[in-house]
Amino acid sequence: MSSCILEPDVVTVEYEIAGASEHSGSYVAENILHDRPRDQTSRWSGAISASNTKQWIRLRLKNPCVLKSITFGKFYKTHPCNMKEFKVLIGLTEGNMTEVLQAGLKNDSTPETFSIKSTNRVGMPFPTKFIEVVPLSAHGQSFNTSIWHISLSGITDEAYVERIRLKHQEYRETVTLRQILKHLRQRRFLTPVNQILARSGLQLEHPLITSLHSAFVLNGAWAEAEKLIRDCADTGLLRGYRHACQTRMRWTQIRGLDPDGDVPCRRGGHAMCIDEDAGLIYLFGGWDGQRSLDDLWVYDIAKDVWKCLSVATSREKNGPGPRACHKMVFDSKTGSIYLLGRLSEGDGDGMENHRRHSMPEMRTEGHRDARPPWLHAAEVGADPPGLEPGAATIFGSAYPSQCSEFYRYHTRGLDAGNWDLLMFDTASSGGPPLVFDHQMAIDSDAQMIYVSGGRVHEGEGEMLKFSGLYSYDIRTSKWKMYNNTDVYASHPYIPPRWGHSMVLDPKSQTLFIFGGQRDDRYLSDMYAFHIPTSTVTEVFSNFTSAGGPDPCFTQRAVIDIEKQEIYVLCGLTRLRPTIPPVLETESPYWIYRYDRPELPGKWSKILPEKDAVDETCPHPRYAHQAVYDSKSGIVYMHGGNAGPIDEEESELAEPRPLSSDASVDAEAVAVAPGGLGDGDMERRLDDFWSMEILRPSNEEIVRRAVYEIRQQQFREMCEDGPPIKALTFLQTRVSSVVNHEDPDEAKVFRALLSAHLLAAPPRPATASGSGTSTPSSIDVSAAATATAARADSPPPRKRSRPSTPNPAALEAPSVGGPSVLRLDEDPAEEGGSPPSPERYRQRTAMFEQLLSFVNEDAKQPDLNLIDMLSTDGFII
């Protein structure tokens, strides 16, 4: 979506049948060309019912295209032969196809559309000519798998597709050549490397890294190598490693009060927003366990002081009434706060429906009244005379309970402290209907507000309805609806949801939408919506399987635009609809890092600060609120619901944390405003916290890299020089860059003496570059595992590219045949004392260990060419 080539429109792609595995009876492959949901014979059916036999159907496009989605049509009712699980492969030729999708179909009559990964790992789109669908199972056991209809959508513009094909081919050539260059340099064929670089104009790596290779591997110039590492840090080449390091969090409880000694009361389902320039955090509404709230507060970060701006905004002109599950955003350009949505205590049966549909099984004993017990007239007041049932009053005027009011609050200028009722009902103006548990984001520079999802308030309706994606132009006061939640659309769509997260990256003009709940399922998908082109990209169909959090509901997320990171504070998690949700205690905080919005990024847990005690960390919770101050890099979190409370705990001032083994009561989970249970049977919180993200500094990363360099220098001193000199170097120069408080690092340091100095056989001193000793009993890379073993180092990469070199990749062939890997001195090596073949191999391994600190786009490929070979040929 951020490609420099403007994408043409997505259209339906025509295809023909290129081939298929054996079919059953008259159910030939050509049947899928036609969408005839009521014709039982209009399908392809495999000849074999066994799931362990590969069956397939291959489609040939009439013209190459950039494929965007595939849609499977279905029979008009459930059928045991319906395909359940399947894979999709695409390619320009039938002999070279790549898997781009593995998913499953529901056994119903609704067509299903799936996004197709049409970009490679660097975000470059690629064309296709053939599509292969491989059924893996059918819904009925021992039934032949059937496919009823397939339709494709993509970009077919000939000029665009040809440009994409040429660019993709050029990229493949570049990747291949860089892989070869790395292989040749590993084998000390430096002359051909220099010639290829000169003739092709290709850049294998950043010039500083090339200089580091010369200093470290070819010349053993240790001081120069250390200086180059510091230069890399100053240039930003180590930033990727810093961001990939294990992040930790430092929680600090904020105990500031207002002048009267008060703070906002316990609540959940409230709303917060932040004025970063003024350092002010605004808080409004929520549910305290007995009633919805309409108090407005502001917290001054610098002064550590709360201030109550209004005890009841419903008493103010144009002010909003009590509510929960609403959302607010702050416009930094004008100082205005925009507020939308509600689940108010006057909504009666609508709230009961909320409870009934949120869980597959609900306990209803003792709840025979049409209204929930906490909504009796004695608690919220009877409807005023003359109003229709289900109406409510705000500031002395009646309005239908299903109207979606839209408010603005002024924090600056002559109107500061005043409310504007911008719209009485956004739905009548082309905006969203009355919703709750939706999400809002604002682009202050563009003066645009975005609203996504949420449960639609439908009074006594039994069917769950969800809202879609809207934008509001502040300048023109106009709403726009994006048609990206249509399951029948030919392009990828965002399934409607509620209790999800949405954040905006204004630089790339992309909305990230993920998690939440739909029907009875907690979701773990993520979508990127590119606003200028209205393009939807499915980033993750299941981020849990990609190393992210479990499927979650009412989680909170904030974004750091400069760092391209999203911080997620989990709420309720549930792996399957049949099990009760739980509050996650083991890993409730996550970070998602991305380089390009439309490409999958990396998930990692945010761990507590070392030596942190439970009392310094907040309780797990849901229905809480969080805001982010990008200037200080601090997340602020307030309130929420910590789960059900039993009778013994009900008199405790502070709730005890809920273990991840304990399930949350279905009735406590069923409603979003912090859990609207019987009476006050949930642990609602009023605590206020700040969370600081901790990472290694540039100085710390440089220290770790210098430690690696000095370890190699010490090994060579043990092999070439007098022992006393090596021991002195170990005790002074090496020890000075060791973090002796880190157990793993200290252990490696202590092992250096026995592994190298004591194990080295006595020998006369030789030139530092010409040592011919064999490696010590500990492998070259073994002593360099201090970095990998550290708790705050980057986790192992879950991909085919190893982060450290394979020692076997640099081993010489067995004795007896002609050796092609002699690692002899190359004519390109000029001056100094060239290293011996064994030392060249050793230094190369350590050099590639040093590259783990360097950004991926500034270094040679991680994967070794020799590791890309298999018995079946190349694996690209």
N, C-alpha and C positions, 0 to 999 in steps of 0.2 A: 504494500500500500504506500510505502515511502519511496518506491522506485522512481528514478528520474524520468522514465517513460510513462506517459499518461496512458492509462488502461482504457481501451474501448469498452463498449457495453458488453455485458454478459448475455449470451443468447443460447437458444436450444441448439445442441450439436447433433447433426445427423450421423448415423452410423449404419453399418451392415454387419452381418455375422461373418467372422473370419474363421471360426472353428469352434468345436465343443467336444467334450468327452461324450461317450455313448449315451443316448437318450432312451427313455422308456416309452414304448408304444408309439403313439402319434404325437407325443409332446416334444416336438422338435424345437431347436433353438430359435428358428425364425418367428415363433409365436410371440416372443417377448418384444418384437418390434411394435406390436399393437397393444393399446391399453383397453382391455375389455374385461372389466372387473366382474361382470356377471356371466362370463363365458368360462365354464369349468375346463374347457379344453385349450384355452388361450394361455398356455404356459410352456416353459421348458422344464422337464423333469429328468433327473439323472437316472441311469439304469440300475444303479446299485444303492441300496439303503445303508450299507456299512459306512460309518463315518471315518474309518481308517484308510479308505481308498480315495485318492485324489480325483475329484471331478471339477470340471471347469467349463467356462464359456467365454470365448474371446471375441471382442468387438473390434472392428476396424473402422476408424473414422474416415469419412469421405475426404476430409482435409485435416491436416494437423491443427491442433488447437492447444491453448493453455486451459486445461480442464479445471473447473472450479467446484463442481458438485455432481453427485450421482443420486438419482431418485429411484426408489423401488416402488412400483405400483403393486397392489395386492388384490386378492379376491374380495368380493363384497362382504364376506363374513369369515370368521376364523376357520382355519383349515390345518389339519395335522401335517400336511406336506409343506407348509410355509417355511421358507428358509429362516433359520434362527441366527446362526453365526456365520460370518463370511469374511473373506479378505479381498482386497482390490489391488491389482498391480497395473502399472502403466509403463509405457516406453515407446520410443520411436521405432524400434524394431521388435519383432516377436522373440528374438533370441536374447534380448537384454532388457528385462523388465524389472521395475522396482516396486516393492510393496509400499503403498501410501495410505492404506486404511485397513484396520481390522475392527469390526463392530458387530452389532447384533440388531435384529429386527424384532418388533413386537408381533405377537400373533393376534392381529386385529385387521381392520379394513382400511386404516388410514395410511396413505402413502408416506414414506419417510425419506427425507433428504439428508445427505451427509456431505460435509465439506471435504474436499480433496486437497491434500497437501501439494500445491503446485509450485512451491519454492524450495530451493535447497537450503542447506544449513546457514548460508550467508544471506538469505533473503532474495536470491536471484530466481525469477520464474523460469520454468523450463517447459517446452512443448511436449506433446505426446501424439502418437498415431494409433496405438493399440491399447485397449483396456481389457484386462482379464479379471473375471469375477470367479472366486474359488469358494463354493459353499463348504462349510465345515460341519454343519449339523442342521437338522430339521426340528421343528417344534414337537412333532410326534415321534416317539421312539419306534425304530424299525420301519419308518416311512421314507420313501424316496423324497429327496429335496426338490422343491419346485420354486422357480422364479417366474413371476407372472408378467412383469413388465419392467423395463429399464429405460429411463430417460436421462440424458446428460446435458449439462450446461457448462459453458466456457466461453473463451474469447477466440473467435475464428477469423478476425480481421487478418488478411493475408500479409499485409505489410508489417503489422505488429508482430505476428507469429514468426515471420522470417527474421526480424531484428532480434527477437528473443532467442531464436535458434542459434544465430551467429554469436550472440553474446554468451550463451551457455556453452557453446563449443569452445570459444576462446577461454572461458573460465576453466573448462576441463583440461585444456592444453596447459594452462598456467599451473594448475594444481599438479598435473603429472610432472611437468618440468621441475617444479620446486621440490617435489618428492625425489626425483632423480638427483638433483643437485645436493640435497642433504645426504643421500646415499654415497655419492662420489666423495664428498668431503669427509664423511665418516671413514672411508677407505683410503684417505690421504691422496686422492687423485685431484690435487689442487689446481694443476695446470688446466685440465679440461673444465673444471668449475669456473675458473677465471675467463676462459675463452667463451663458454656458453653465456655467462653473464654479460660479457662485452658485446657479443653478437646479438643476443635477444633483447637486451635492454631490460631484462627482468630483474626484480629486486627480491632476493631470497629472504632478507631480513632488514631491520633497521641498521643504518651504518654504525651506530654505537655497538650493536651486538656483533657485527663483523669485526670491529676493532677488539671487542672482548675475546673473540675466538683467537685472533692473532696473538693477543697478549697472554692469554691463559694457556691455550693449547700449544701454539707453535713456539712461543718464546719463554714461557714460564716467568713472565714479568709480573710478579705478584703485586707490587705496589701500583703498577699501572692498571692491573685488573681491578683492584679495589677502588681506584679513582673512577674507572669506567662504570662500576656499579653505582657509585654516588651520582655520577652524571645521568645514568638511566633513571634514578629516582627523581632527580631535578627535572627531567624531561617528561615525566609522567609514565614511563614505560613499566613501572612496577605497580601502577594503580589497579590493574586487574587482579593481581595477587592480593592486594590489600582488601579489595572488596570480596574476594573469594575466601578470605580467611574466616574462620568461625567467629561469628559476631556474638557478643555478650551484651547483656543489658544491666544497667544500674537503675534500680527503682528508688525513688525518694518520695515518701509520703508528704503531701503538702498540707500543712495544718493552719493556714491562714484563716482569719475570721473577719467578720465585718465589724464596724465600730461598736455594735451592740453585743459582740461575742457570738454571733450566729453564722451558720453556713447553710447552704441548700440542704433540705431534709433528704432522708433516704428515698430513693426512687429508682425506677427503671423505665426504659422506653422513652426517655427524654431526648432533647436535641441540643447540640452544641455547635458553635462555630467560632473561628478565631480571626481577630484583626491583628495580623502579624506586625504591621507597621507600628501600631500603638501598643502592642503587647497586651491585648485584652481578649479574654475568653468569655463568650456569652453562653448562658444556659437557660433553657426554657422548658417548662411543662414536665410531663412524665406521669407515672402512676406510683403512688406511695403504698399500695396494698389495700387502701380503702376508697380512694377517689382519684380522679384525674386532677392534675395541677395546672395552674396558669400563672405561676410566679416567674418573673424574669430576673436573672442575676448576671453580674459581670465580675470577672476576677482579673485583677491587675497583677501581671506576672512580676514586674519589677518591685512592686510594693508588697507583694504577698498579702493582698487584702481583697476580700469579697465585698460586694455592694449589691443590695437588693434594689433593683430599678423599679420593680412593681410587685406588690404582693398578690395582685389579681388583675391581669391585663383585661379580663372580661369586663371590668368596671370602667375601662378607659374607652374613649371614643375610637371606634373602628378597631378596637383591640380583639385579638383572638380569644376564644373561650378555652376552658380546660380541655386537655387532649394528651394523648400519648401516641407513640409510633409515628410521629410527624418528623419532618426534616427541615433543617435551616442551612443556608449558605450565606457567606459574607462577601459582599462586593467591595474589594479593596479600592476600587476607583472612586466610588461615591460614598462609601461608608454605610451602605444600606444592608440590612438583613432581610432575606426573603424566606418566607415560611409557607409550607404547603403540606396538606394531608393531616389526617387525624384518625384516631380511634378513641372517641370520647365516651364518657360514662353514660351519656344519654342515648347511646345507640342501641340499647336493649338487645333484641334478638340477634342483631348483627354481631355483637360480641359473643353471643352463645354459638353462633355459626362458626365464628373464628375458632372457638374451642373445639367444636365438634369435628371440623375438617382438618385440624392440625395433626391429629394422631389417628392411626387406623383403628384403635380401640379406645373408647373413653368410658370412664366410670361415671354413671349418671344417677346412681342411687342417691336419694335425698334431694334431687334437683328436679322436682316435678313441676315447679313453677315455670311459666313461659319465660320469665326473666331470670338471669342468674341471681343468686341470693345477695350478691353485693350490689345489685342494681335496684333493690326495692325502693319504692317511693319515699320511704322514711329516710333513706340515705342520700338520694339524689334529688328529691323533690318531685311531686307529681307534675304532670304536664299542665301548663296553665290553661284555664278555661278558653274554649274557642279554638284551640289548636288541634290539628289532626294528630292522632296517635303517631308517635315516632318523630314529632317535631321537638325542637329545643329553642331556647332563647339565649341571645347574646346581646348585651348592652340594651336590654329592653325591647328588642325587636325579634320577631319570630322568623325562622328560616327552615326550609325542609332539611331533615337530617342527612339527606343524600347529596346536598350541595357541597361542592369542593371549593372552599374559599381560598383565596391567594392573598397573602399579606406582605407588607413591607414595613420595616421599622428603621427609622433614621437615627444614626448615632452621631452625625456631624451636622454642622450648619444651623440655620435658623429653625429647622424642623426637628432638631435633635430631641429624642424622647417621644416622638409622635408615631402613631401607626397609620398606615394607609391600607384600606381594603381595595386592592387592585382589581379583584374580580370576585363577584358573588358566587360564580360557578364556572370553573375553568373548562368543564366539559362542554358547556354551551358556547364556548369561544374557541373550540377546536383543540383544547388542551386535555389533560388526563381527567378521568372521573375521580370521584372521592376514593382515595387510596390510603393505605397504611403499610408500614414496613417496606416502603419504597426507598429509592436513593436519589440524591440530588448532587450535582456538581456545577460549578460556575467557572466560566472563562471571563474574568473581569476585563481583560484587554479587548476581547471581541464583544463584550456585553451580551453574553449568551448563557442561559441556564439550561441544564440538561436534567431530565427526570426519567428514571427507568423503573419498570416493574412495580411491584407492590400488589397487595390484595385489594381488589375492588370491593368497596362496601356496597352490598346489595340487599340490605335489610334482612328479610326473612328468606331469601333465596337459598336453595340447597346446593346449587352448583357453584364450585369455586371459579372465580373469574380473576384474571390477572391483567394488569395494565402493561402497555408497551413502552417504547422509547419516544420521548418528546423533547423538543427544544423550545425555549422561550426567548424571543428577542426583546431585550430590555428597552432598546431604543424605540421600537415600533409597537411594543406590547402585543406581539403576535405569537401564537403557538404554531408549532409544526409537528406533525406525527411522522415518524420514520417507519416504513413498512418492512421491518426486519424481524418480526416475530411470527410471520405467517408460515405455518408448517407446510402449506401447499405451494409455497413459492418455489421457483426453480433454482434459486440461489441459496447459499447458506443463510440460516436464520438463527436468532437468539431465542431459545425457549423462554417464554415468560416465567417469572419467578417472584418470590418475595423473601424478605429477610436476607437479602444478598448483599454484595458489596459492589460499588462502582467508584472508580477514581478517574480523573482526567489528566492526561499529559498534554498540556496546551502546545508544547513545542512540536510534537508530531501530530497534533489534532486528533488524538486517539482516546477513546473511552475503553477502559478495562472493566468488564462485567463478569463476576464469577461468584460461585457458591450460591447459598440460599436454599429455598425449598420450592418444590413443585409437586402438587398433589400430596402424596405421603412420602415422597423421596427427598432426602437431603442431597444436594448436588455438589459435584466436585469438578465442574467444568469451568473453563475460562474462555471468554470471547474478547476480541479486539475490534472495536467499531471505529473505522476511519471516517471522520465527520465530513470532510470535503467531498468524498466520493460515495458516501453511504455504504462502504464496503465492510462486510462482516467476515472475520477470520476466526475460525475455531483454533485457539492457541493450544488448549488442552481439552480432550474429551473426558479425561480423568486425571487431575493433577495429583491425586493420591498415589497412583501407580508411577508417577514421574518423580516421586520423592517429596511430594508436598503434604499438606495437612489432610486429615480425614474429611469426608463430606461434612459441611458445617452450615449452621443456621444462626442468624443474627451475629455473625462475626463482624468485626469492624476493621476497616482498612484505611490507611493514609498513604500518600505518595510523596517521595522526594524526587522532584523533576530533574534536578541537576545530577544526582547520583543514579537515576533511573532504577529506583528501588521502591517496592511497595511493602509496607509493614502491615502484617495481619495479626489482629488480636482475636483469637478464636472464641466462639461462643459455645453453642451446643454442637456435638458431633454425633453422628449415627451412621454406621456402615450399611445397615439394611433396614427397610421399613418395618420389619417384624420385631426389631429389638428396640428397647427404650433408648432415648438419647442420654448422653452423659456430658458432664462438664470435663473437658480435657485438662488434666493436671500435669501430665508428663511433658507435653510440648504445646502449650497454649499460644505461643508467640512464634511467628514465622516471618521470614524475609524473602521476597521474590525479586530477583535481579534480571533485567532484560537489556539487551543491546538494541534490538529492533522490536517495536511493539507487536508486529504480526508474527514474530518467531518465538518458539518456546524458550523461556528463560530458565533460570535455575532457582529451585527452592532450597532453603536451608532453615534449620531451627535457630532461634535466638536463645542462647543458653543464659542462665543466671550468671551474674558476676562471680568470679571465683571467691570462695569462702563466704558467700552470701548466706544468711540465715533466713528461715521461713518468715520471721517477723518483718523482714525488710522487703518482702515481695507481696503483691496484692493477691487476694483470694481469686481462684477461678470464678468466672461469672459469664452471664449473657445479658442481653438487653442493656448493655452499658454504652457509653459514648466516648469517642476519642477524637482529638484534633492534633494537628502536627504543626510545629513552628519550624519552618525550613531555615530560618535565620540561625537558630541555635541547634537545630537537629534534635529536638526533644519532642516526644509524644506525650500528650496529656490525656489521662483517662479518669472518668468520673462515674461513680455509682454502678447500677446494674443489679442483677439478681443472682445470688450465689446458690440458688436451689432451695428445696423444701427444708423447713425447720421442724424438728419434733418438739414435743411438749417440754422435755427436759431442757432444751436449748432456748426455748422461747423467752426466757427471762434474762438471757445473756446479753450483755451490751454489744459484744462483737461476735459474729458468727464464726464457727470453725470452718476450715476449708473442707470442701466436699471431695472425696477421693474419686479417681477416675473409675473405680470399680462400682461406685454407687450410682444407680440410675436416677434420673430426675423424674419425679412423679409426672405422669401423663397430663394431669390437670394443671400442674404448675408450668409445663412446657407449652401447653396448647395455645396460650395467648401470648402476644408479643410484648405488651407493655410491662416488661419485667416480671411476667408471670402473674396473671390475675387470678389468684386462688381464693379459697374460702377464707374470709377474714384476712388475716395477715400471716399466712402460713409459709411464706417464702422469705428467704434471707435477702431483703433489699438492703442496698449499701448506700452510704453517703460519703465514702472515702474518696479522696482526690490524690492522684499520683502523677509523677513525671517519670518518664523512661528515657534514659540516655543510651544510645547505641555506642558500644565500645569496640574499637578495632585497633590492630597494631598500627603504630605511627610509621611514617616513612623511615625514621631513624631506626626503629626496631627491625624493619624489613631489611634495611641495609646491613644492620648488625648480623642478622641471620645469614645473609649472603656472604659477608666477609668471613664469618665463622667457617663456611664451607670452603672458601678459598684457602684459609689458613690451615685447615685440616689437610688439604692436598699438599700444601707447602711443607707441612710437618712430615707427611709420609715420605716425601722425596728427600727430606733432610735425614730421615732415619736410614734410607737406602744408600745415600751418597756421602753423608758427612759424619763427623765424629759424634758419638752418642751424647756427649755432654752439651754440645751445641744444640742438638735437637731437643734435649730435655729442658734447657734454658728457654728455648723458643716456646715450648709447650707451656711452661710455667708462667711465662710473661705475655707473649703476643697472642697465643691461643686463648689462654685463660681470661684475658681482658675482654674478649668478645663472647664469653659464655654467660648465659643466664643461669647462675648456679642455683637459683631458687626453683628452676624448672626441673623436675625429677628426670624427665626423658633426656633433656639436653645435658644435664650433669652426668647421667649414666654413660652417654656416648663419650663425653670428655674423659671420664675416668678410664674408659676402655681403650682410648687411644694409646696410652702408655704400653699396656700389655700387648695390644694388637699389632703395634708397629715397632716401637723402640725395642722392647724386650724380645720380640719375635724375629727381628731383622738379624741375619747372620753377619758376623764381622767381615768387613771388606775394606779395602783401601778406598779413600775418598776419590770420587770421579767428578767430572763436570756435571753440573746440575741437570743438564739436558740429556746426558748420554747414559743414564742409568739403565741397566739391563736386567735388574732383579725381577723376579716374578711377583705377582701380587701377593699380599699377605694372606693369612688364613681367613681374614674377614674380607668379604667382597668389597670392591671399590665403592659400591653404592650403599653398602650396609652401614658404614660409619656416617653416611650422609642422611640417615633416616631420622635424625633428630627433628628436622623440620616437619617431615611427614607425620611423625608421632606426636607432635605438639597438639594439644587440645584446640588451640586457636588457629591452626593452619588450615588451608583449604581442604575440604573432604575429598576422598577419592572420586575421580570423575567417572560418572556412569555412562561411559561411551567407549567406543572401540579404540580411541586414541590413548595410549598409556602416557601418564605424566612423567614417567622416568624411563630411561632407555632400557631395553632388554639386553642383559649382559650377553646372551647368546648371539645377539645381532652383531657383536664385534669380535666374536671368537674366530680364530683361524680354523680352516678346514682340517680334517684329520690327516695324520701323516700317511704317506703312501701315494698320494696323487699330486698332480701339479697344483701349487698354491697360487690362487689369484688374490689372496688377502695377505700380502706380505707387509703392508703398511710401511714400505720403504720411503726414504726421504724423496720428496718431490722437488723437481727443479725450481718450482716457484718459491721455495723456502730460501730466503736470502739472509745472510748474516747470522750472527749468534751461533748457538750450539743446538742443532736440531735434535729433538727428542728421539729416543729409540722407538722402534715399533711398539714395544710393550707399553712404554710411557705414553706414547701418542694415544693408544687405546684407552689407557687409564684416564688421561686428561680429558679425552673426548666424552667418556662416560660422566665425569664430574662436570664438564661444561654443560652437558644436557641436563644435569641435575640443577645447575644454576639457572637454566632457562625456565624452570618451574616458577621463578619469581617474575618472569617477564610477560607482558601482555601477549595474548595469542596472535594479534595482528602484527606484532613487531618481531616475531621470531620464525625460525624454520618450522615446518610441520612437525607435530608431535609424533605421529605414527612413523615407524620405520618401514621402508619399502620392502624389506625382506619379510616382515610380518604380514604383508598384504598378499603374500603368495600362499596358495593352498593347492591341494591335489587336483582341484577342479579348475584351477586357473586363478586369475586375478579377482580380488574382492574390492571393488571400488565403492 
